[in-house]
Amino acid sequence: MKLKQLEGLLGGLQQFPQPKVELEQYPTGPHIASRMLFTVLPHSLYSPSFFISRSLQSLLIKFMILVGENFDWLLGFKTIFGAFACSSVNQAENSFGDVSNKVVADFGCGCGTLGVAAALLSAEHVLSIDIDPESLEIASVNAEELELDIDFIQSNVLDLGWRGSIVDTVIMNPPFGTRKKGADLDFLSVALKVASQAVYSLHKTSTRDHVKRTALRDFHASSAEVICELRFDVPKMYKFHKKKEVDIAVDLWRFVPASHQRSTS
């Protein structure tokens, strides 16, 4: 499935009719969700006729992140993007393979966007968890309309009670902690305990240093890497919102749990 196809399918999903501010319910837009999941897939940036420098590869990737479109010609060079290449400056290629044929959990799934994306990209099984029954009803309808087999679990992520590595990969857009300080890190703590392979999570760019320090020092992640910085468009949804839309810088992180480090050593 191509990036445009995935984004188009996600754009047709139902979203919160009456979002709950106490749960920090903000929809994960199709633009962000599709690129987040394509980053998780194995893909490469290459030229069929010549190798380009790592610095130029990084420049091309940054341009792609800003433009958000696939293209064939840039600066006179012929390039091929197997999928949307979202990467840090020091990594010109990603080849994670953390979704296809994997058991994936979507923490705080809301209306199911990330879990649906994982299922569309050939996850072996998807578990979508949310505390809000109304959101799960919408998520279930979204999955049914696309004929996807997803298990929905109504639970507070913090009260799941799972022990050990239950899933391969966790994907999530957690509460950013504007209503409850540290809510995003509470989610991350649980995710790193139950994922055997990787955790993908969105966090405010302004908290980057704190997120990395906490993940490595307190949650004992074996690695914590910002894959790319994205722009999260928050529309006017609540009474206290004064602007029609707010653009928030967010980081897409890839965390590797300590359990994965032990299993591969």
C-alpha positions, 0 to 999 in steps of 0.5 A, a space after each residue: 500500500 502506498 502512502 497516499 492510499 493509506 492517508 486517504 483511507 485514514 482520512 475517511 475514519 470517523 473521529 470524536 463527535 464530542 471530545 472529552 477534555 479531561 482525557 485530552 482527546 485530540 484526533 491523530 490526523 491522517 497525515 501524521 498517522 500515515 507517516 508515523 506508520 510508514 516510518 515503522 515499515 522497512 524502507 529505503 532511500 536510494 538512487 538507482 544510478 549513483 550513491 549520494 552523500 549522507 549529508 544530501 540524503 539528510 537534506 532530501 529527507 528533511 525536505 520530504 518531511 516538510 513537503 509531505 509528498 512523494 516526488 521523483 526529481 529534486 535538485 536535478 537528481 533522480 531519486 526513488 522513495 520506497 515510502 515516506 522517509 522520516 529520519 534523524 540527521 544521522 540515519 539516512 535509512 530506516 529498516 525497522 520492520 516493527 509492524 508487518 507480521 507483528 502483534 501491535 498494541 495501540 495505547 489510548 487508541 481513541 477512534 482507532 486511527 493508529 491501530 487501523 493503520 497498523 492493520 492495513 499495513 499487515 500487522 499480524 494482530 492489533 490490540 487497541 486499548 482506550 478507557 473511553 467506551 464511546 471512543 471504542 464504539 467509533 473505533 470498532 465501526 471504523 475497523 468494521 467498515 474497512 473489514 479489519 480484525 482488531 481487538 478492542 479493550 476498554 481499560 485504563 492503560 495504566 491498569 492493564 495488569 499485563 506482565 512481561 512482553 505481551 506484544 511486539 510493538 506499541 504505537 501511541 499518541 498519548 496524552 501530552 500531559 496538559 491536564 495531568 502532568 506526566 501523563 505521556 510518560 506514564 503511558 511510556 512506562 507501561 509500553 516499555 514493560 509490555 513491548 518486546 521489540 519497540 515503542 513508537 510514541 509522539 511527544 512534544 518537541 519542547 520536552 525532548 530532553 526530559 523524555 529521553 532522560 526519563 526513558 533511559 534512566 528511569 524506564 531502562 530503555 536500551 535506546 531512545 531515538 527521535 526519528 523525526 519532528 512533525 507538526 501536529 495541527 490541533 483544531 479549535 475543539 474546546 471552549 478554552 481554545 482561542 485560536 482556530 488552529 494551533 500548530 504544535 511541534 511533536 517528536 516521533 520517538 522510537 524506544 527499544 525496551 530493555 527486554 529486546 536488548 537482552 533477547 538479542 544479546 
